[in-house]
Amino acid sequence: MPEYLLSVWHSPGVQHRETGPYASEEEMQAAFQAVGEFNEALRAEGAWVYAGGLVAPEESVVVDGTRGAEPVITDGPFTHAQQHLGGFWVVDAAGPEQAEDLAARASKACGTKVELRPFQA
């Protein structure tokens, strides 16, 4: 089956110190529970490949190995953008329609938009 990337996007302007993109601890816990239930459904349906959440872009480093013998490593983020990748799923889907259904369910679970992209064949 083809694999698809479901990527979760957050807006930097809506980040909260303790709860990230969620307005409250309760909202964050509800999303975590919904995402956990979605993950279990993916496993039960045989669509699960891998998933993970990411720390804030400010905690990243940028590694540039194109400038000579030693890589240049700098504090991130790589780019300052309107949105940043907050997490992702890699799923198996029979085709685009099933992948779109999984992306819609993922978006509902995490409470934000999800970008759907197939992997190259």
N, C-alpha and C positions, 0 to 999 in steps of 0.2 A: 504494500500500500504506500502511496505517496506520503511524505512527511511535510508538515507545515509548521511554521513558527507563528505562535500567537504572542505578540509582544504588548506589554502593558505600559502605557505612557502616563507620566505625571507632569504637572505644571509646577515649576519652581515657586511661583507666587503663592501656591496653596500648601506649602510645606509648613508643618507645625513641629516645634522642637522635639516633642516626645512621641508624637503619633504620626509623623510623616505626612502623607497626603490626606489623612483623615482628621476631621474637625474635633473629635473627642476619642477618649479611650474606648468608650462604648461602641462608637462607629467602627473603630479599628478592629475591635474584637469580633464584631458582627461580620465584618468583611473576612477576617481570618477564618472564622467558622464556615462561612459560605464557600470560600476558596478551598478549604479542607474537604468539604462535601463534594465540590466539583472535582477535586483531584481523585477522590474515591470513586466517583462515577466514571471518570476517564479510565481508571484501572479496571473497573468492572466491565466496561464496554470494550476493553482491549485497545483503546486509543492512546493510552499513556505511553510516552517515551521518556520524557524528562521535564522537569520544571524547576524554577528557582527564582527567588527574589533578590534584588540587588540593593546594596547600600547606596546612600546619596552620592551623586557625582563628585561632590567636594571631597569625598574619601578616596577617590580614584587617583591613580598615577598614569601618566602617559609615557609610553616607551617607544622611542624612535631608534630603530636599528638600522636606519638607512644612511647615517652620517659618518661612516667610518668603522674602525675596528671595535670601538666601544659604543654601546647604546647610550643615548641621552635619555635620562629619566627625570621627568618633572612632575610636580603636583598637578592633579587634574582640576577640573574636568578638561577633556579634550577640546570641547567647544562649549560656548555659552549659548544656549538655545532656549526657545520658548517652552520646550518640553524635554523630558529625559526618560530614558528607558528605566522602568522600575522593577521589571521582572518579566518572565516569559514562560511559555510552555512549548515543548516540541511534542507534536501529536501525530499519530497515524490517522489518516482519514481516507475513505474510499474515493473521494473526489472533492471538488470545490463546494458542492452543496453541503456535504457533511462537515467539511472544515468550517464553512460559514456558520453552521449551527453550533459547532463547538465554540467558535469565537464569540457568538452572541451569548452563550451560556457563561463563558469566561468573563465577558464584560459585565454581565449582571452580577456575577459572584464578587468580583473585585471592585465594582462600583465606578469604573472608569472605562474609557475607550480602549479597545484592543485592536491592534493592527494584525491582519492575517497575510502571511506571505508564504508561498510554497518554496521548498528548497529546490535548487537546480537539479535536474535529472542527471 
